[in-house]
Amino acid sequence: MSTVGGGPPPVDLSAEMAEAAAFLSKPTPSAPSSPASRSARTSDLSIDEEIALHSIGWEPLQLVCGATIFSIPMGVWNWGQGEIGYASNAYAQAFAGASDQLHRECTKVGGRGVVGVHVEAEVQRHHVDVVLVGTAVRPVDSSGLSADPIFVSDLSGRDFSLLLASGWAPLGLAVGASFVYAPRRSAGMAMKQKSQNVELTNFTEAMYSARESAMERMQQSALSMSGTGVVEVKVTEGPMEFARHAVSFTAYGTVVRLAADRHRSLSPQMVLPLDDPVQEFDITSLRG
Amino acid sequence: MSDVPADLPEAAERRFTEGAFTSGLTVPDFAACLQMGLEPVGYVQGFCVMQWQWYGMGSPFGAFGSPYAGRSRGYAESWQCPHGFVSAEHRGWGQNYEQSWIEDAWRQGFDGAYGRMLGEASTVGAHGVVGVVDASQPLGDLGVLEFRVQGTAVKVRGGSLPADGRPWTSYLAGQRLAKSIEAGFAPVSIAASVASVRVWAYCVTEYLTEGSSGSWGYQVPAAEIEQTSKAHMAVRRIAREQVRAQLGSDSLHGASMMTTERELGQGDAELQCILRGNRVRRYKAFDPLPAPRPTVRLL
């Protein structure tokens, strides 16, 4: 049912709140139990995300996580040439290990995938720590195993809903990382450049090299999942804090594939907010 | 008043009966609460200050000075050195274990502050507390931790207390609480737990954490640091199990998981995970809201 303006009918929130309070005032048949009840559900999605999920017929199941710490051998950050293979490999292995655990936990609770994954990836001198935390989800009231593989996505509940509504499906997290030595400059070159503002081509080239390797790995990861693209790619780049002569480039995002026959346009409606933003006095404007 | 807690200060009791309400709500949240038939009656708070340090002999939470001889319960996992006896300094044995006495102390502090806040809410005749904020922070360098829980006590127009006689609580307020109610979820209480896991590294964890293969050459220098990985998984699992044990058949919404790691030596660490969220109960059958209409804002 909809109103004349096409929107949903207004909700009497006061009546809904009174109904909720009346429900709580009745004794519950099941008191909290220990150990954890099997039916208790946990989710780190916001209420907005949860409503967005429900609007497309999905529901959250459980908070799931995966963590892997992978070591980097001593001495690999010392001066050298080309890619620092041990570090790049450690990053990939730590991410893969954490992702595998996330898959296992999702399977255990009967989820079809994990959304809103928070990625914590920290590169330290002798180890890479990767922790993934998200919420396992499934279509409402579905049970049993699905033929589709479990997906892992860092998209929010809102973005996941939009993606599905437009006919696409998330497949997994694609990751690429590369750590590269910036080549040493000759003593003469260093002296010459010290008094000039000039491009340090050794660092630029190292950055490009790390970037190409990392992006290539991320795309290969997407292709291995039979994806057609990666959305919400997040990149970090720059010199390592503990080894300034080494640069890093990391990238990850959610692999997607068209699940419907063709892309469905969402035809967004344009809205013009009528609330003026409050113009506040900016004290810093007095500084001139 | 019969339900006034014994430790409520006299001044607080007097203040609550003065007539004017106090609230921590923003104006939009205040307007949304009125729209839901929630009338703010008072800004209620609970505090509990705990002695907080490495517990020693004689403490009710103590481990009696030995890392292995504490009254630890729950998770514990051991690792044996693969090298055989090498020297007295060689770490031949490692263990991850749950520091249940720290979890108990945290629970005592949190529950103390939470109970006092609920006591204040009951004093003003509230049915619930919205917009709850909780924190725990050290007080100076005194080895003291302060637990604080506060929120706005509200009455439901025409409503009554929950069946257990204690006001319901929620971290949400205003529009977010309204959306939760509209989606069919009644607030029951905030839910929080802490898990603490200690890592005593054995030789392999020590070598891998410092990037070496050891003098014995048995250890591949690039490998997963299994003991630390398992500790990270365990501390998050324990926190989730503890919260789920509080839920019964209810659900936890908007969970926030915060994990901190304190390095105590090469490979040694203490991990702490705090998980909190809103315990909610479905009060009406699943009734999905209409699919949101995508919009583009013209600014």
Interface residues (C-beta under 8 A of the other chain):
Chain A: P8 V11 L13 S14 E16 M17 A18 E19 A20 A21 A22 F23 L24 S25 K26 P27 T28 S30 A31 P32 S33 S34 P35 A36 S37 S39 A40 R41 T42 S43 D44 L45 S46 I47 D48 E50 I51 A52 H54 S55 I56 G57 Q62 L63 C65 G66 A67 T68 I69 F70 S71 I72 P73 M74 G75 V76 Y86 N89 A90 Q93 A94 G97 Q101 R125 H126 H127 D129 V131 V133 V140 S161 L162 A165 L266 S267 P268 Q269 M270 V271 L272 P273
Chain B: Q35 M36 G37 L38 H127 G128 V156 R157 G158 G159 S160 L161 P162 A163 W168 L172 R176 A178 K179 S180 I181 E182 A183 A186 P187 V188 L208 T209 E210 G211 S212 S213 P221 A222 A223 E224 I225 T228 S229 H232 M233 R236 R240 E241 V243 R244 A245 Q246 L247 G248 S249 D250 S251 L252 H253 G254 A255 S256 M257 T259 L275 G277 R281 Y283 K284 F286 P288 L289 P290 A291 P292 R293 P294 T295 V296 R297 L298 L299
